[in-house]
Amino acid sequence: MFIFKILSALLTNIVIFGGLLFLPAGTLNWWRAWVFLGVVVVGTVATMIGVFQEDDDLLKERLKPPIQESQPLADKIIATLLIATFLGVIAFIPLDVFRFHLFAQPSAIASILGLVLYVIGWCIISLSFKVNTFAATAVKHQVDRQQTVIDTGVYSVVRHPMYAGTVLVMVGMSLWLESYAAALLAIIPLTILVVRIQFEEQFLRQELKGYDIYTQKIKYKLLPFFW
């Protein structure tokens, strides 16, 4: 049964990333995209086995749609915009690489650095899942699961490590696939991400016991020593 879940996760990621990259590119002859998909496949399998195999409750929560009935209206809007702009950045990459050429092509060093940033970002997200069984796709108070404040692991560094990993993923992916323009365009979903952080913190302070104390203990929201 778990093998089926792994295959389902792999298929979903391949269809989403592969479709958004190769269809706008109009070609399969793009070796960097194939390498990227390979990294996605390896990362998906590693996360499924290393994290979700041991936490079926979290897996069930992550498989729920990002827009849910119990979710505040404001977060429904924010989540929709975040997903749309994130997918938009991915689809923009092949358009820039094969058609627009808005900026000079990143150097080999910059591209490799991008792939490294992507892998680091994915690892941070996976580590967030590892310690936070309440890492839902929607902002909500999981009363049925007796949600508590998580302040260990990567959550002892910043309050939103999963979002921090997402920043690295978006920027790193754009650089590896050789689009400075997409890296700049990522400012849009990242700005929406900052808005969501502000809303989420306000919500959790009101709904989750101990979260206010946690914000006093861990000072940085997204980036250590910065914000």
VMD Tcl script that draws the C-alpha trace (Angstrom):
set ca {
  {0.00 0.00 0.00}
  {2.80 2.45 0.83}
  {4.51 1.62 -2.47}
  {1.33 2.77 -4.20}
  {1.48 6.06 -2.27}
  {5.09 6.56 -3.37}
  {4.21 5.88 -7.00}
  {1.24 8.24 -6.74}
  {3.44 11.02 -5.33}
  {6.04 10.43 -8.04}
  {3.44 10.51 -10.81}
  {1.92 13.71 -9.44}
  {5.27 15.52 -9.25}
  {6.40 14.29 -12.66}
  {3.14 15.37 -14.31}
  {3.15 18.80 -12.65}
  {6.83 19.68 -13.09}
  {7.27 17.85 -16.37}
  {4.11 19.33 -17.89}
  {4.85 22.89 -16.78}
  {8.42 22.69 -18.10}
  {8.30 20.65 -21.31}
  {4.95 21.77 -22.74}
  {5.80 25.51 -22.81}
  {9.31 24.62 -24.01}
  {7.83 22.76 -26.96}
  {10.63 20.21 -26.84}
  {11.93 17.29 -24.79}
  {15.51 18.14 -25.72}
  {16.31 19.99 -22.51}
  {18.84 18.11 -20.43}
  {18.72 20.49 -17.47}
  {15.00 19.87 -17.09}
  {15.58 16.10 -17.17}
  {18.24 16.42 -14.47}
  {15.83 18.54 -12.46}
  {13.10 15.91 -12.78}
  {15.60 13.29 -11.65}
  {16.33 15.33 -8.53}
  {12.59 15.69 -7.91}
  {12.13 11.92 -8.22}
  {14.98 11.16 -5.80}
  {13.78 13.82 -3.35}
  {10.19 12.57 -3.47}
  {11.17 8.96 -2.77}
  {13.56 9.98 0.02}
  {10.93 12.18 1.70}
  {8.20 9.57 1.37}
  {10.38 6.85 2.91}
  {12.20 9.01 5.45}
  {9.24 11.03 6.68}
  {5.78 9.93 5.59}
  {6.33 6.20 6.03}
  {6.61 6.89 9.76}
  {3.84 9.48 9.97}
  {0.69 8.38 8.18}
  {-1.38 11.09 9.88}
  {0.81 13.79 8.37}
  {0.62 12.12 4.95}
  {-3.17 12.10 5.13}
  {-3.10 15.77 6.09}
  {-0.74 16.68 3.23}
  {-2.93 14.83 0.73}
  {-5.89 17.04 1.56}
  {-6.59 19.89 -0.89}
  {-5.00 23.26 -0.10}
  {-8.47 24.82 0.04}
  {-10.57 23.32 2.83}
  {-13.92 24.01 4.46}
  {-12.49 24.71 7.92}
  {-9.91 27.14 6.51}
  {-10.36 30.89 7.08}
  {-11.52 32.75 3.97}
  {-8.43 34.96 3.96}
  {-6.14 31.93 3.78}
  {-8.23 30.39 1.01}
  {-7.53 33.49 -1.07}
  {-3.86 33.64 -0.09}
  {-3.30 29.93 -0.75}
  {-4.95 30.15 -4.16}
  {-2.77 33.09 -5.17}
  {0.35 31.39 -3.81}
  {-0.24 28.18 -5.75}
  {-1.14 30.02 -8.96}
  {1.94 32.25 -8.87}
  {4.28 29.40 -7.92}
  {3.07 27.30 -10.83}
  {3.25 30.39 -13.01}
  {6.93 30.84 -12.20}
  {7.64 27.23 -13.19}
  {5.79 27.64 -16.51}
  {7.56 30.94 -17.17}
  {11.01 29.34 -16.99}
  {10.82 27.47 -20.34}
  {9.17 30.46 -21.99}
  {12.11 32.63 -20.99}
  {14.76 30.01 -21.79}
  {13.41 29.10 -25.25}
  {11.60 32.27 -26.34}
  {11.96 35.49 -24.37}
  {15.68 35.48 -23.37}
  {15.03 38.48 -21.11}
  {18.43 38.38 -19.42}
  {21.82 36.90 -20.11}
  {22.13 33.19 -19.44}
  {23.38 32.41 -15.91}
  {26.94 31.17 -15.67}
  {27.67 27.50 -15.01}
  {28.60 28.37 -11.42}
  {25.31 30.24 -10.87}
  {23.33 27.35 -12.34}
  {25.07 24.76 -10.19}
  {24.55 26.97 -7.15}
  {20.86 27.03 -8.08}
  {20.66 23.24 -8.04}
  {22.42 23.18 -4.67}
  {19.96 25.74 -3.30}
  {17.07 23.67 -4.60}
  {18.34 20.51 -2.88}
  {18.96 22.40 0.37}
  {15.48 23.89 0.19}
  {13.92 20.47 -0.38}
  {15.87 19.06 2.59}
  {14.69 21.89 4.85}
  {11.09 21.24 3.84}
  {11.53 17.52 4.52}
  {13.08 18.23 7.92}
  {10.07 20.45 8.67}
  {7.77 17.51 7.95}
  {10.00 15.25 10.04}
  {9.48 17.20 13.25}
  {6.08 18.79 12.62}
  {3.29 16.27 12.21}
  {0.85 19.21 12.04}
  {2.33 20.70 8.85}
  {-0.99 20.99 7.03}
  {-1.54 22.53 3.60}
  {-4.11 24.93 5.07}
  {-3.89 27.36 7.97}
  {-6.18 25.91 10.61}
  {-6.29 24.74 14.24}
  {-6.17 20.93 14.20}
  {-8.22 20.34 17.33}
  {-9.06 16.79 16.27}
  {-5.33 15.93 16.25}
  {-4.62 17.80 19.51}
  {-2.24 20.20 17.78}
  {0.63 21.56 19.85}
  {3.42 24.05 19.22}
  {6.52 22.54 17.58}
  {9.76 24.18 18.67}
  {12.39 21.51 17.97}
  {14.61 20.72 14.99}
  {14.44 23.34 12.23}
  {11.63 25.04 14.15}
  {14.21 26.04 16.77}
  {15.96 28.15 14.11}
  {13.07 29.96 12.40}
  {9.33 29.84 12.95}
  {8.50 28.92 9.37}
  {11.27 26.62 8.07}
  {9.01 25.01 5.46}
  {8.47 28.40 3.87}
  {12.19 29.15 4.12}
  {12.85 25.96 2.17}
  {10.26 27.03 -0.40}
  {12.19 30.27 -1.01}
  {15.34 28.29 -1.82}
  {13.38 25.87 -4.00}
  {11.88 28.61 -6.16}
  {15.07 30.60 -6.60}
  {17.29 27.53 -6.99}
  {15.04 25.94 -9.60}
  {15.05 29.11 -11.70}
  {18.84 29.43 -11.60}
  {19.49 25.77 -12.44}
  {17.15 25.98 -15.42}
  {18.97 29.15 -16.51}
  {16.42 31.91 -16.07}
  {17.38 35.01 -14.09}
  {14.01 36.46 -15.08}
  {12.15 33.60 -13.37}
  {14.27 34.07 -10.26}
  {13.16 37.72 -10.20}
  {9.56 36.76 -10.97}
  {9.65 34.53 -7.88}
  {9.39 37.75 -5.89}
  {5.62 37.63 -6.53}
  {4.89 34.25 -4.84}
  {7.48 35.06 -2.18}
  {5.65 38.29 -1.36}
  {2.40 36.34 -1.07}
  {4.26 33.87 1.15}
  {5.24 36.72 3.48}
  {1.59 37.81 3.62}
  {0.59 34.26 4.52}
  {3.18 34.14 7.28}
  {1.73 37.30 8.79}
  {-1.81 35.91 8.63}
  {-0.78 32.49 9.92}
  {1.03 33.95 12.91}
  {-1.93 36.12 13.83}
  {-4.23 33.10 13.53}
  {-1.99 30.79 15.60}
  {-1.51 33.38 18.33}
  {-5.28 33.45 18.76}
  {-6.03 29.76 18.33}
  {-3.00 27.70 19.41}
  {-2.01 27.68 23.05}
  {1.66 28.47 23.60}
  {2.33 29.93 20.15}
  {2.73 33.46 21.48}
  {5.42 32.24 23.88}
  {7.07 30.41 20.96}
  {7.29 33.64 18.95}
  {9.09 35.29 21.85}
  {11.52 32.38 22.12}
  {12.29 32.05 18.39}
  {12.74 35.58 17.07}
  {13.09 34.99 13.33}
  {10.15 34.08 11.10}
  {11.79 33.08 7.83}
  {15.49 33.92 7.54}
  {17.91 33.70 10.51}
  {19.37 37.05 11.62}
  {17.22 38.89 9.07}
  {13.43 38.45 9.53}
}
mol new
graphics top color blue
foreach p $ca { graphics top sphere $p radius 0.5 }
foreach p [lrange $ca 0 end-1] q [lrange $ca 1 end] { graphics top cylinder $p $q radius 0.2 }
display resetview
